[in-house]
Amino acid sequence: MRRDALAAGLTAVVLWGLAPVATRAVVGHLSPLPLLLLRMVMASLLLLPWAVSVFRRVRHRLRLAGRLVAAGLLGLVGYNLLVTLGLRWLPASTVGLLLATEPVWVLVLGRLFSGERGGVRPWLGSAAALAGVAVLAGPGAVTGASGYRALAGIGLVLASTLSFAAYTIVLRPLSAELGALPATAASTVVGTVPYLAFAWMLPGAGLPHLGPAVWADLVFLGVGSTAAGMLLWNFAILADGASRVSMLLYLEPAVSVLAASVFLGEHVTLAMAGGGLLILTGVAVASTGRGAVKPAESGQSVPAGSSAAHNE
């Protein structure tokens, strides 16, 4: 792998792996909607130059415009909002491991709705990943009030991964026609628009009382994880191809778990380690071999979770 592509891809993966940790730190001081509004507005302002050309091209093409709106809603609202809500009740390390199931859901939805063919590997991998989710939930997820909250958090995060899988499938034709970077930038800007309806919440959100560390986390989420992470990832994909660069995504859960341990003091339990290992094994089985997806623009076999954007 080229050194510049490796450096850019690794940086993007580290930024995305840190996102659940930063979100977990901020959500204790700021409610989810103001948090997401600030984060997405920052990212959209940075990505707007790439999005403008897309808006000009799709304004008279209703089908493309509709697909762009659907991608924005699935990726920026369906994905990010549910993850942020789930992080209120789950450790960041657990969320990072649950998010690793994304490639499996892309494969499953692609098989169900896009007619993508695969062998038995995707289904075996999906079963292993779901077993890992069950291990992470544990028997405590269905006993007691805290268990119910944990179960609700797991459900929200898993629903967000399904939304991200649908976003990935909806965005593929746009990326093939418009380019991965412009399409992703445009979907980010479009997906930010619904959050503007909650701008009225900002005066009462207690922004003046947020400490420097919280603001630093917010800027990191908007500028670092969302905007810079996406730009670096696209550079890596363009420089060295998706098939090799996408393998770096398997490092993301490890970054989340390690960062949660270092910055939030979360402890890695035996159940977490076992569940995470099952999830990563399932993703690896489902995303390799005959179950891999072949993008139209390159013809290369890549893990299905290697979307151009990963707005955690």
Secondary structure as a PSIPRED ss2 file (coil, helix, strand):
# PSIPRED VFORMAT (PSIPRED V4.0)

   1 M C   1.000  0.000  0.000
   2 R C   1.000  0.000  0.000
   3 R H   0.000  1.000  0.000
   4 D H   0.000  1.000  0.000
   5 A H   0.000  1.000  0.000
   6 L H   0.000  1.000  0.000
   7 A H   0.000  1.000  0.000
   8 A H   0.000  1.000  0.000
   9 G H   0.000  1.000  0.000
  10 L H   0.000  1.000  0.000
  11 T H   0.000  1.000  0.000
  12 A H   0.000  1.000  0.000
  13 V H   0.000  1.000  0.000
  14 V H   0.000  1.000  0.000
  15 L H   0.000  1.000  0.000
  16 W H   0.000  1.000  0.000
  17 G H   0.000  1.000  0.000
  18 L H   0.000  1.000  0.000
  19 A H   0.000  1.000  0.000
  20 P H   0.000  1.000  0.000
  21 V H   0.000  1.000  0.000
  22 A H   0.000  1.000  0.000
  23 T H   0.000  1.000  0.000
  24 R H   0.000  1.000  0.000
  25 A H   0.000  1.000  0.000
  26 V H   0.000  1.000  0.000
  27 V C   1.000  0.000  0.000
  28 G C   1.000  0.000  0.000
  29 H C   1.000  0.000  0.000
  30 L C   1.000  0.000  0.000
  31 S C   1.000  0.000  0.000
  32 P H   0.000  1.000  0.000
  33 L H   0.000  1.000  0.000
  34 P H   0.000  1.000  0.000
  35 L H   0.000  1.000  0.000
  36 L H   0.000  1.000  0.000
  37 L H   0.000  1.000  0.000
  38 L H   0.000  1.000  0.000
  39 R H   0.000  1.000  0.000
  40 M H   0.000  1.000  0.000
  41 V H   0.000  1.000  0.000
  42 M H   0.000  1.000  0.000
  43 A H   0.000  1.000  0.000
  44 S H   0.000  1.000  0.000
  45 L H   0.000  1.000  0.000
  46 L H   0.000  1.000  0.000
  47 L H   0.000  1.000  0.000
  48 L H   0.000  1.000  0.000
  49 P H   0.000  1.000  0.000
  50 W H   0.000  1.000  0.000
  51 A H   0.000  1.000  0.000
  52 V H   0.000  1.000  0.000
  53 S H   0.000  1.000  0.000
  54 V H   0.000  1.000  0.000
  55 F H   0.000  1.000  0.000
  56 R H   0.000  1.000  0.000
  57 R H   0.000  1.000  0.000
  58 V H   0.000  1.000  0.000
  59 R C   1.000  0.000  0.000
  60 H C   1.000  0.000  0.000
  61 R C   1.000  0.000  0.000
  62 L H   0.000  1.000  0.000
  63 R H   0.000  1.000  0.000
  64 L H   0.000  1.000  0.000
  65 A H   0.000  1.000  0.000
  66 G H   0.000  1.000  0.000
  67 R H   0.000  1.000  0.000
  68 L H   0.000  1.000  0.000
  69 V H   0.000  1.000  0.000
  70 A H   0.000  1.000  0.000
  71 A H   0.000  1.000  0.000
  72 G H   0.000  1.000  0.000
  73 L H   0.000  1.000  0.000
  74 L H   0.000  1.000  0.000
  75 G H   0.000  1.000  0.000
  76 L H   0.000  1.000  0.000
  77 V H   0.000  1.000  0.000
  78 G H   0.000  1.000  0.000
  79 Y H   0.000  1.000  0.000
  80 N H   0.000  1.000  0.000
  81 L H   0.000  1.000  0.000
  82 L H   0.000  1.000  0.000
  83 V H   0.000  1.000  0.000
  84 T H   0.000  1.000  0.000
  85 L H   0.000  1.000  0.000
  86 G H   0.000  1.000  0.000
  87 L C   1.000  0.000  0.000
  88 R C   1.000  0.000  0.000
  89 W C   1.000  0.000  0.000
  90 L C   1.000  0.000  0.000
  91 P C   1.000  0.000  0.000
  92 A H   0.000  1.000  0.000
  93 S H   0.000  1.000  0.000
  94 T H   0.000  1.000  0.000
  95 V H   0.000  1.000  0.000
  96 G H   0.000  1.000  0.000
  97 L H   0.000  1.000  0.000
  98 L H   0.000  1.000  0.000
  99 L H   0.000  1.000  0.000
 100 A C   1.000  0.000  0.000
 101 T C   1.000  0.000  0.000
 102 E H   0.000  1.000  0.000
 103 P H   0.000  1.000  0.000
 104 V H   0.000  1.000  0.000
 105 W H   0.000  1.000  0.000
 106 V H   0.000  1.000  0.000
 107 L H   0.000  1.000  0.000
 108 V H   0.000  1.000  0.000
 109 L H   0.000  1.000  0.000
 110 G H   0.000  1.000  0.000
 111 R H   0.000  1.000  0.000
 112 L H   0.000  1.000  0.000
 113 F H   0.000  1.000  0.000
 114 S C   1.000  0.000  0.000
 115 G C   1.000  0.000  0.000
 116 E C   1.000  0.000  0.000
 117 R C   1.000  0.000  0.000
 118 G C   1.000  0.000  0.000
 119 G C   1.000  0.000  0.000
 120 V C   1.000  0.000  0.000
 121 R H   0.000  1.000  0.000
 122 P H   0.000  1.000  0.000
 123 W H   0.000  1.000  0.000
 124 L H   0.000  1.000  0.000
 125 G H   0.000  1.000  0.000
 126 S H   0.000  1.000  0.000
 127 A H   0.000  1.000  0.000
 128 A H   0.000  1.000  0.000
 129 A H   0.000  1.000  0.000
 130 L H   0.000  1.000  0.000
 131 A H   0.000  1.000  0.000
 132 G H   0.000  1.000  0.000
 133 V H   0.000  1.000  0.000
 134 A H   0.000  1.000  0.000
 135 V H   0.000  1.000  0.000
 136 L H   0.000  1.000  0.000
 137 A H   0.000  1.000  0.000
 138 G C   1.000  0.000  0.000
 139 P H   0.000  1.000  0.000
 140 G H   0.000  1.000  0.000
 141 A H   0.000  1.000  0.000
 142 V H   0.000  1.000  0.000
 143 T C   1.000  0.000  0.000
 144 G H   0.000  1.000  0.000
 145 A H   0.000  1.000  0.000
 146 S H   0.000  1.000  0.000
 147 G H   0.000  1.000  0.000
 148 Y H   0.000  1.000  0.000
 149 R H   0.000  1.000  0.000
 150 A H   0.000  1.000  0.000
 151 L H   0.000  1.000  0.000
 152 A H   0.000  1.000  0.000
 153 G H   0.000  1.000  0.000
 154 I H   0.000  1.000  0.000
 155 G H   0.000  1.000  0.000
 156 L H   0.000  1.000  0.000
 157 V H   0.000  1.000  0.000
 158 L H   0.000  1.000  0.000
 159 A H   0.000  1.000  0.000
 160 S H   0.000  1.000  0.000
 161 T H   0.000  1.000  0.000
 162 L H   0.000  1.000  0.000
 163 S H   0.000  1.000  0.000
 164 F H   0.000  1.000  0.000
 165 A H   0.000  1.000  0.000
 166 A H   0.000  1.000  0.000
 167 Y H   0.000  1.000  0.000
 168 T H   0.000  1.000  0.000
 169 I H   0.000  1.000  0.000
 170 V H   0.000  1.000  0.000
 171 L H   0.000  1.000  0.000
 172 R H   0.000  1.000  0.000
 173 P H   0.000  1.000  0.000
 174 L H   0.000  1.000  0.000
 175 S H   0.000  1.000  0.000
 176 A H   0.000  1.000  0.000
 177 E H   0.000  1.000  0.000
 178 L H   0.000  1.000  0.000
 179 G C   1.000  0.000  0.000
 180 A H   0.000  1.000  0.000
 181 L H   0.000  1.000  0.000
 182 P H   0.000  1.000  0.000
 183 A H   0.000  1.000  0.000
 184 T H   0.000  1.000  0.000
 185 A H   0.000  1.000  0.000
 186 A H   0.000  1.000  0.000
 187 S H   0.000  1.000  0.000
 188 T H   0.000  1.000  0.000
 189 V H   0.000  1.000  0.000
 190 V H   0.000  1.000  0.000
 191 G H   0.000  1.000  0.000
 192 T H   0.000  1.000  0.000
 193 V H   0.000  1.000  0.000
 194 P H   0.000  1.000  0.000
 195 Y H   0.000  1.000  0.000
 196 L H   0.000  1.000  0.000
 197 A H   0.000  1.000  0.000
 198 F H   0.000  1.000  0.000
 199 A H   0.000  1.000  0.000
 200 W H   0.000  1.000  0.000
 201 M H   0.000  1.000  0.000
 202 L H   0.000  1.000  0.000
 203 P H   0.000  1.000  0.000
 204 G H   0.000  1.000  0.000
 205 A C   1.000  0.000  0.000
 206 G C   1.000  0.000  0.000
 207 L H   0.000  1.000  0.000
 208 P H   0.000  1.000  0.000
 209 H H   0.000  1.000  0.000
 210 L C   1.000  0.000  0.000
 211 G C   1.000  0.000  0.000
 212 P H   0.000  1.000  0.000
 213 A H   0.000  1.000  0.000
 214 V H   0.000  1.000  0.000
 215 W H   0.000  1.000  0.000
 216 A H   0.000  1.000  0.000
 217 D H   0.000  1.000  0.000
 218 L H   0.000  1.000  0.000
 219 V H   0.000  1.000  0.000
 220 F H   0.000  1.000  0.000
 221 L H   0.000  1.000  0.000
 222 G H   0.000  1.000  0.000
 223 V H   0.000  1.000  0.000
 224 G H   0.000  1.000  0.000
 225 S H   0.000  1.000  0.000
 226 T H   0.000  1.000  0.000
 227 A H   0.000  1.000  0.000
 228 A H   0.000  1.000  0.000
 229 G H   0.000  1.000  0.000
 230 M H   0.000  1.000  0.000
 231 L H   0.000  1.000  0.000
 232 L H   0.000  1.000  0.000
 233 W H   0.000  1.000  0.000
 234 N H   0.000  1.000  0.000
 235 F H   0.000  1.000  0.000
 236 A H   0.000  1.000  0.000
 237 I H   0.000  1.000  0.000
 238 L H   0.000  1.000  0.000
 239 A H   0.000  1.000  0.000
 240 D H   0.000  1.000  0.000
 241 G C   1.000  0.000  0.000
 242 A H   0.000  1.000  0.000
 243 S H   0.000  1.000  0.000
 244 R H   0.000  1.000  0.000
 245 V H   0.000  1.000  0.000
 246 S H   0.000  1.000  0.000
 247 M H   0.000  1.000  0.000
 248 L H   0.000  1.000  0.000
 249 L H   0.000  1.000  0.000
 250 Y H   0.000  1.000  0.000
 251 L H   0.000  1.000  0.000
 252 E H   0.000  1.000  0.000
 253 P H   0.000  1.000  0.000
 254 A H   0.000  1.000  0.000
 255 V H   0.000  1.000  0.000
 256 S H   0.000  1.000  0.000
 257 V H   0.000  1.000  0.000
 258 L H   0.000  1.000  0.000
 259 A H   0.000  1.000  0.000
 260 A H   0.000  1.000  0.000
 261 S H   0.000  1.000  0.000
 262 V H   0.000  1.000  0.000
 263 F H   0.000  1.000  0.000
 264 L C   1.000  0.000  0.000
 265 G C   1.000  0.000  0.000
 266 E C   1.000  0.000  0.000
 267 H C   1.000  0.000  0.000
 268 V C   1.000  0.000  0.000
 269 T C   1.000  0.000  0.000
 270 L H   0.000  1.000  0.000
 271 A H   0.000  1.000  0.000
 272 M H   0.000  1.000  0.000
 273 A H   0.000  1.000  0.000
 274 G H   0.000  1.000  0.000
 275 G H   0.000  1.000  0.000
 276 G H   0.000  1.000  0.000
 277 L H   0.000  1.000  0.000
 278 L H   0.000  1.000  0.000
 279 I H   0.000  1.000  0.000
 280 L H   0.000  1.000  0.000
 281 T H   0.000  1.000  0.000
 282 G H   0.000  1.000  0.000
 283 V H   0.000  1.000  0.000
 284 A H   0.000  1.000  0.000
 285 V H   0.000  1.000  0.000
 286 A H   0.000  1.000  0.000
 287 S C   1.000  0.000  0.000
 288 T C   1.000  0.000  0.000
 289 G H   0.000  1.000  0.000
 290 R H   0.000  1.000  0.000
 291 G H   0.000  1.000  0.000
 292 A C   1.000  0.000  0.000
 293 V E   0.000  0.000  1.000
 294 K C   1.000  0.000  0.000
 295 P C   1.000  0.000  0.000
 296 A C   1.000  0.000  0.000
 297 E C   1.000  0.000  0.000
 298 S C   1.000  0.000  0.000
 299 G C   1.000  0.000  0.000
 300 Q C   1.000  0.000  0.000
 301 S C   1.000  0.000  0.000
 302 V E   0.000  0.000  1.000
 303 P C   1.000  0.000  0.000
 304 A C   1.000  0.000  0.000
 305 G C   1.000  0.000  0.000
 306 S C   1.000  0.000  0.000
 307 S C   1.000  0.000  0.000
 308 A C   1.000  0.000  0.000
 309 A C   1.000  0.000  0.000
 310 H C   1.000  0.000  0.000
 311 N C   1.000  0.000  0.000
 312 E C   1.000  0.000  0.000
